[in-house]
Amino acid sequence: MRIVSSAHRFFSFQTPPPPSLSSIPKPSLLPTLRPIQFKNIIKATPLRFRFLALGLSHYLRAMSTTTTTEDPASSAPSVQVRDRIDLTDKERLIFGRLLEVLRHFSLQTQLRVAGGWVRDKLLGRDCYDIDIAIDNMLGKEFCEKVNEYLSSKGEEAHGIGVIQCNPDQSKHLETARMRLFDVWIDVVNLRSEDYSENSRIPTMRFGTAEEDAYRRDLTINSLFYNINTSSVEDFTRRGIADLKSGKIVTPLPAKETFLDDPLRVLRAIRFGARFGFTLDGELKKAASDDDVKAAIADKISRERVGHEIDLMVSGSQPVKAISYVLDLLLFWVVFSLPPEVDPPTFQVCESLDRICVTHMDAAWNLMQLIGCSAFNDEQRRLGLYATLFLPLRSTTYKDNKSKKVPVVNYIFRNSLKLKASDAETVINVHNATKKLLSLIPLILSNPEDIKIAEVDWGRVTLDVPVASKLRILAGLLLREIKDFWRVALLASVLLYPTNIDDTKDSSAGQFQLEKRSQTFKIVENAITDLGLEKVWEMKPLVNGKDIMSILQLKAGGPLVREWQQKLLEWQLAHPSGTSEECLDWMRQTNSKRARVE
């Protein structure tokens, strides 16, 4: 890897000058100094100079690492980072309008785009999440100025939304939101945080851009784009360097950063997985710290935890992200279980968390083999959840009414606070998986080879050929699971031909993915050939009134529902049948039944 020079590191982007440039050691002397020397400087210097000392400490640590790296193969792969930010036409319009507001009111405000937008732009990625940080007023005040300016120009003012701060949940800033040129922008003030010894909730005050940068979660998210000067600002002096070297690092000591806002642990994991960056050693140690784990469990709302996990699972590297959660000993902190489960999960298997991730890994690889086009985004997302929790599919707990409920329901609705429909879908997938496991061998076999006595035909009540019974069973199952039948099939082939022993560890290789991919495609093609791909959209040939008329009933009831089920089976067994043929069969069957009675 080409080593980036110290001069390029500091001056290829505009950074604010330190109080005294003459106090910075010359680059030729830097390798002889040790970062630990600056810890004493930090304690001895006035508060306003401490961030400079911290920046130099980070700088020396980076310099000492790069200057001693001789073997390019042993260093982290370099990341292509642009030398400048190119604005889109829409961004030029937005930023130009904001500068017009400054000129109109003679405001001395510095407008900076913060965080992810700057990072993504430097990486050459599109980003539509524009967060504006301002230095001398609240976000709502500035948005009101924008509207006042628009009104003075005879243009329509825009609504302003305000997201209130919630210190109890580590959400310390009030954020104003408005729409400009059909793009939502968030506006917030630069901040600094002062913590007392007895509280984790900080006292907020206006801060400098440098103070704000050091309070960010990661160095790669601490960069600013100054709209006033059209320049990138790297106040931590290592945001660009960490972006280029692909490192996930906190601006301040990791444990301090995570205790200030424990959600930053999950954000670090998500960004590390998303970009394929390396988690810093100090960061990993802090993330696994018991104090930090307790803070994640107690200090952060479950909605925020669930949102971060959902972004991971929906992202481009879901298995890598959840593997980080596992490796940092956070799996059961995030996917917390109720106090008592049946069977007692951890007595069954101490490595259950690892087995869960192994199933998800196998499902992800199987999806690639099958072809991602077989699943839409929602099926892919819930399919990964379903396979992640596949080892927990038979685990239950008692709710407040002493009713046995799948533990997966608790994880979705209590641990992650995701939609109730997500929990229902995953539980339905697990239930369908059991039924599919019994159908797969029938589909893979020739119908003539199946002995009726050896098959548990379950709900099928019609006396029809085996092939028709198979179509009935498959049709009824697909009508239950609907669009998620391929997800249930994916989970089933992971467990086929014999259920994986959940008490033993297993790697993705042990799942024999090529063979399972072939099984998936054979069953998928069979279902398609049977004409069942959209069977849940099939309309009944006979309605309830017709049934009541033939049975000579004045009101509906259990008998009508029983016949509706029988007629549905007949319709599945006779895909080309007409409504008249269906009614004739019902009349004959009912007549025989009446004579027997």
N, C-alpha and C positions, 0 to 999 in steps of 0.2 A: 504493500500500500504506500502511495506517495505521502510523505510526511508534510503536513501543512506548516509553513513557517510561522513564527510568532508574529511577525509583522502582518502577514496576511490574516492571521486569526483576529488581530485587533482592529485592523484598519480597512479590510475589504468591505465592511459595513460601518455606517456611522454609529459611533457609541459616544456617550457623553464624556467629556474630559474629566479626569479625576481632579480633586482639589489642587494637587501639585504634581505635574508630570515628572518633575525632576526627582520626586521621591520614589519613582518606580525603578527598580534595578534594571540595568541594561540587559538585553536578551542574552548576551554572552556570559553574564554572571548568573542568570537564573538557575541553570542546572545545579549550581553549587549550593543553592539555598534550599531549605526544607520547609514544606508547608506547615509543619508543626510550629515553626518559629512565629508564624502569623497568629497563632492562638493567643499568644501573649500580647501581640499588637492589638487584637480585637478587644481584649480586656482593658488595655491601657489607653486606648484612643477614645476621644469623645464620641457620643452616639452617632453624630452625623457622618463620621468617617468609618464607622464599623462595616458598613456594606462594602466600602472600597476594599477593606482588609479581607473580607470574606471572598470578594471577587478575585483578589490576588492569590488567596489561598487556593481557590479552585483552579486558577490559571496555572499556578506552579505545579499542582497535582497533575493537570493535563500535560504540562510541558515535561515533567519528569517521566511520565509514562511514554510519551511519543518519542522523546530523545533517546530513550533506552531500548526502544523497539528496533531490533535488527532484522528479525525474520518476518518478511511481509506475510507469510502464510500463517503466522501465529497471531496476527492482529485481527481486529474486527473488520469485516468488509466495509469499504467506504460507501457512502450514500451520495447520490448525485444531488447536489444542492445548487440552486440557481444563484447567480451573483446579484440579481435584482428582481423586483416584483413588477410584473406586467399586469396592468389593470385592464379589465374588460370595459366595454363601452358603458355598461350599466353601472359599474363601480365608479367610473369617472364622473358620471352624472350625479351619483349619490354624494361622493366626496366633494365635488364642485359645489353642490347645493349647501352642504354643511359649511364650507368655507365662505360662501356668500352670507350665511347667517352671522358668522364672526365679523365680517367686514361691515355688515349693515348695523350691528349694535356696538361696533368698536370693542369687541370682546378680546381679551388677551388669552383666551382659552387655548390650550394645546389639545388637539384631537388626535387620538391614537387608536388604531385598530389593534386589539389585543389577542394574544393566544393562538387558537387553532387556525384562524384564517391566515395569519402570517406564516405559520409552520407549513400549512398545506400549499400555499402559494410558492414558497421557496422550494418545495418538493415537486412543483409542477403539477399539482392536483387542483381540481376545481373545488371551490368552497363557497357556500352560500350563507354561511353563518357569520354575520358581521357583528362583532361586539366592539362598541366604541367606549374607550376609557377617557374621561376628562379630568382635568386637574384642579378646577376651582369652583365647581358647583355640582349639585346633585343631578342625576340623570333626568329626573322629571322636570327640573327647572330648565335644562337645556332643550328638552323636547318641546316645552311650552314656548321657548324662544323660536324654535323652528316653525311652530304653528303661527306665532305672531308675525313672523317674516312672510310666511305663505299668504296670510290674510292681507298684509300690506301690498302684496303683489297681485291681489285679486284672485288668488288660487285657493282651492279648498283645503281647509285644515284637516289634519288626520287625528283619529282617536289615539289616545295614549293609554297604554296598559301599564300598571305598576305591580311588580311582583315583590311582595313585602319580604323583608329579612326574617329569619327565624333562627336566632342564635342557639336555641336549645337543640336544633338539628344541624348545627354547623353551617347554616346558611346565613352569612353575616352581612350581605349587601342587599340594599334595595335596588331593583333593576327596573328601568323604564323601557318600554318597548313601543315602537311606532313603525309605520310603513312608509317607505320612500321609494318612488319609482317601482312599485309592486314588489319590493324586497323588505322583509322584516329586519330591523336593526335593533339591537339592545344597547342601551346607554347606561353607564354606571360610572361612579366617581373612582378615581385612584384611591387606594386605601392603605392604611397602615394599621396594625393590630397590636395592642398592648395587653399582655396577659398578666393577671395577678397570680400569686402563688396558690391561692385556694380555689381557683376557678379556671375551667377550660374555655369559658365564654369570654372572648376578648372585648376590650373597649375599642370601638372603631373611631378613626379620625381620618381626615384627609391626609394623604401621603404623597410622597414624590413618586415619580415613575419608577425610580430605582427601588424604593421601598416596596412598591406594589409588585415589581418583578420578583423580588426575593420571597414574597408571600405566595407566589404561584405554586401549583402542584409539581410541575416538572420544568427543567431548564428549557426543553424544546417548546414548552408552552408559555415561556416567559418573555418571548420576543414581542416587540411592538413595531407597527408601521406608523410613523408620524405623518399624518395627512398634511400638516402645515408645511413640512419640509420634504415630503415625498421620500423619506429615508427609513431604513430598517434600523431599529435600536436594540442593542444586545446588552442590557444593563448588568446581567450576571457575568458577563465576559466569557460565557461558555455555552450559551444557547446554540450558536452556530456550530461550534466545535462538536457538541454532543449530537447535533442533527447530522453532521457529516460523518461522524464515527458510529452512528446508530446506537446511542446509549440512552437508557432511561435513568435519569438522575434527578434528585430533588435539589432545588437551589440552596436550601438550608439543610442542616442535618436531618436525615430521613425520619428518625423517630419523632423529633420535634414537629416536623411537617405533618406527619400522619396523626399525631395526637391533636394537633390543631384542627384538622378535618380528616377523620379516618376514611372518608370516602375516597380520598386521594390514593389509597392503596389499590382500590379496584380500578381507578382511572389509570394508574401506572401499569397495571396488568393489561388493561384493554389496549392502551397505546403500544405497549411492548409487543403484544400479539398482532395488532393491526399492521404495524410497520415492520415487524420482524426484527425489532431492536433488542439489545441485550439489557437485562435488568442489572443495575449496579449492585455490587456485593453488599454494600452498606444498606441499600434499599431493601434487599431481600431479607437481611437480618432483622431490620426494623419491622418489616411487614409480618414476620413470624413471631414477633415479641408478644408476650402474653398481655401486656398493657394495651398494645395496639389492637389485638384481637378482641379484648374486652370492650374497647372503645367502639369498634365496628358494631359489636352486638348491642351496645347500650346507648350509644350517642347518635347514631345515624338512623333516620327513619327507614323502615323496611321498603317504602316506596322508592327511595333513592337507591338502595341496594339492588332491588329488583330491576330498576331501570338500567343500571350499569351492567348487570348480568345479562339482561335481555339484549343490550347492545353487543355484548360479547358473542352471544349465541347467534345473533343475526348477522354478525360481521363476517369478514373474509377468512378469518382464522379461528373459528370457534373452539376447536379441540385444543389448540395451543393456549388459548386464553384460559379455559377451564383446567388445563394441565398446570398452568401457573398457580391457579387457585388451590389446586391439590398440593403441589410441591411446597407452597408457602404455608401449608397446614391450616388453610382457611375454608376447606370444603364444608365442614359441618358448622362453621361459623356463619357461612352464607346460606347453605341449605339446611337450616336448623330443623330439628325434629321435635315433636311433642315429647313431654316427659316420659310417657310410657307408650311403647309400641308393641305390637304382637305380630310375629315373634320378636323377642328382644334382639334387635338388629346386631348390636355390637357383641353379643354373646355368640351369635351365629358366625360372624366373620369380622375380624378386626380390620381387614383391608378392604372393607366394602366400598369405601370412597374410591379407591383405586380401581376396583372392578367396575364401578359405575362409569368412570372416565374411559376405561378400556372398551366398554360397550359403545359409548359415544364415538370413540375413535374408529372402531370397526364400522359403525353406521356411516360415518363421514366418508371413509375410504370406499365403502360399498356404494354410496351415492355417486362417487366419481366414476366407478366402474360401470354402474348402470347408466349413467348419464344424467347430469343435473337437470336437464330439460324435463325429466319425468316428474319433477317436483316444482311447484311454484314456491315463492318466498315463504309463505305462511306454512306450507306443508314441510318445507325444509326446516324451518325454525322449530315447529312443534314436533317434528320427527326427531330432531336432535335431543330435545327435552325428553321425549318418550323413551328413546334408547338410553339416555343418561340415567333415567330412573327405572329402567327395565329390571334391574336386580331388586327393586323395592316394590314390584308390582303386586306382590302378595302380602305386603306389610300393611297393617291397619292400626288405627288408634280409636279410642272412644271419645266422641265429642261431648259437649256439655249436656247432651240428652242421653248419654251412655249408648249412643248408636255407633256401631263399627263403621269407620270411614277409611278409605284408602289414604295412606300417609302422604301420597303424592298430592292429594287435595290440600293438606296442611302446608306443604312446601310452597305450592303456588299461591294460596290465599293468605297465608300468615307469614311465611319466611320471605317471600318475594313480593307479595301484594300485587301480583299480576291479575289479569282478568279471570273471572270465574269460568268463563267459556274456555280459557286455555286449560284449566284444570280438568274440565269436563271432557275436552277433546283428548287429552293425554290418557285419562282413565279409560275412555271408550276405546282408544287404540290398544291399550293393554288388555282390555276384555276381548276385543276382536282378535288379538294375537293368539289367545288360547284356542279360539274356534278355528282360526286359520291353520294352526298347527295340526289339527285333525283332518283338515281338508286337503292339505298339500299332498300327502301320499296318495289320496284318491285321484287328484288331478294328474299326478305324475304317472299313475298306473292306467292300464287299459281298463275301461269299464267292465269288459267281459271277464277280467281276471279278479274282480272284486266279488267276494262272497258276501251276500247281503247280511247274513247272520253275524259276520265279523265287524260290521260297521254300525256305529252308534248314530242313527239318523236323526236323533234329537227331536226337533219340532215337526219333522215331515210326517204327515198323517195320510197322504195319498198313496194308493197302490199303483205306482207307475214304474217304468223301467229304471234301472240304476242310473243311467245317464241323465234321466229327467230329475231323479232325486238329487243328484249332484248339482244340477242347475238350480234347483229349488234352494238347497242349502246355501250355495254361493250367493244367490240372489238375495235371500233374506239377510245374510250377513252384510252384503254391500249396501243394502237399504238402511242398515243401522249405522254404518260408519261413513257412508256417502263419499265425499271427495277425498277423505283420508284413508281410503282402502289401500292405496299404494304404500302409505306410511305404515299401516298395520302389517302389510306384506313384508316390508323391509325389516320390521322388528321380528316377524315370524321366521324369516329365513336365517336371521342371526341365531335363532334357537333351534333350527332344524338341522339334521334329522333327530337329534336328541337335545334336550334342554341342557344348556351350559350349567355346570355345577357352580352355583354362585358362592360356594364356600372356598373355592380355589381361585388363585390368581390366574389370569390368562392374558396373553398378548394378542394383538390384532392378527398376527400370523396364524394363531391357533383357530381362528374363525374360518380358515380356508375360504377366503373371500371370492376367489375366482369361481369356485364351485357354487357358492351361494348366489353369486351374481347370475350364473346360468339358471339356477333354480328360480330366482326372482323372475327372469325373463320368460321362462317356460310357463309359470303360473300366470303372469301378466298376460301373455299371449292367449292362454286358454280362456281366461275371463273375457278378453276382447272377442275371441272367436265365438264364445257363447252368447255374445251380444249383451253383456251385463255391465259394460263400462259406465253407463249412466242409468242403471236400473232404478235408482231411487227417484228418477223423474217419470217413471212409468205410471200412467193413470189407470185406476181400476176400471175394468170393463163393466162391472156391475156396481151400482150405488146402493146405499142403505135402504132407500125406498123400495127398490126392486126386491131386495132380500125380504123386507117386511111384508111385501105383497105376496110373495111365494109362500112364506111361512104363515101368512094370515095373522100377522101381529099388528096391534094398534100402537105399540111403543117399542123403542129400541131397548137394548139390554145386553146381557152376557151372551145370549144366543145369537144375536146379530153380529156381535164382535167375533164369535167363534166362526161363523160362516164367512165373514170378511177375510179371516185368516185362511180358511180353506180355499176360498175363491182366488186369493192372492197366490197360493201354492199352485192351483190349477193354471193360472195365467202364466206363472213362471215355467211350469212344465210344458205348456202349449204356447210358445211365443208367437205362433201365427194364428192362434185361435181368435174367434170373433165374440162379441158380446152375446149374440144369440146362442152360439155353441156353449158358452159358459153358463148361460141361464138354463139351457136344456140339461147340461150335466148336473146342475144344482137341483132341478126338478126331479130328475131320476134318482139322485142320491138321497134326496129328502124323502121321496116316496118309498124307497127301499128301507130307509131308517124307520119310517112310520109303520111299515108292515112288520118289521122285526119287533118293534115295541108293542 
